[in-house]
Amino acid sequence: MIVLLEACNVDKRKRRLLEAQGWKVAGAREFLELTDEELEYIEIKIALSQLVKEQRKRRRLTQELAARLIGSSQSRIAKMEAGDPSVSIDLYVKSIIALGGSREELSEAIKTDVLASA
């Protein structure tokens, strides 16, 4: 039996109780058995989705207006901001640039360790 909890966010008492009852406390990486490469890929996509939202809000745009700028739909913008797995990295990058993002901002977003700072 595995309980999915980020190990760093579980208080020690609760963790001991769960483990005493036969539960294994694990983070998403262990629970999903992600490789290093898969984890990096997920972190990059999360960072890019956050940057899309930041760029849109910085420009004080609704999702509808952002979609018009990008040549997409409001629902696609919502999917991007939610980190939907169907959104390609290519679309994230094009959208960030269309919303006024720079290469430096893209670089910083990609370097960010999203899951560790959550």
Rosetta blueprint (number, residue, H / E / L):
1 M L
2 I E
3 V E
4 L E
5 L L
6 E L
7 A H
8 C H
9 N H
10 V L
11 D L
12 K H
13 R H
14 K H
15 R H
16 R H
17 L H
18 L H
19 E H
20 A H
21 Q L
22 G L
23 W L
24 K E
25 V E
26 A E
27 G L
28 A H
29 R H
30 E H
31 F H
32 L H
33 E L
34 L L
35 T L
36 D H
37 E H
38 E H
39 L H
40 E H
41 Y H
42 I H
43 E H
44 I H
45 K H
46 I H
47 A H
48 L H
49 S H
50 Q H
51 L H
52 V H
53 K H
54 E H
55 Q H
56 R H
57 K H
58 R H
59 R L
60 R L
61 L L
62 T L
63 Q H
64 E H
65 L H
66 A H
67 A H
68 R H
69 L H
70 I H
71 G L
72 S L
73 S L
74 Q H
75 S H
76 R H
77 I H
78 A H
79 K H
80 M H
81 E H
82 A H
83 G L
84 D L
85 P L
86 S L
87 V L
88 S L
89 I H
90 D H
91 L H
92 Y H
93 V H
94 K H
95 S H
96 I H
97 I H
98 A H
99 L L
100 G L
101 G L
102 S L
103 R H
104 E H
105 E H
106 L H
107 S H
108 E H
109 A H
110 I H
111 K H
112 T L
113 D L
114 V H
115 L H
116 A H
117 S H
118 A L
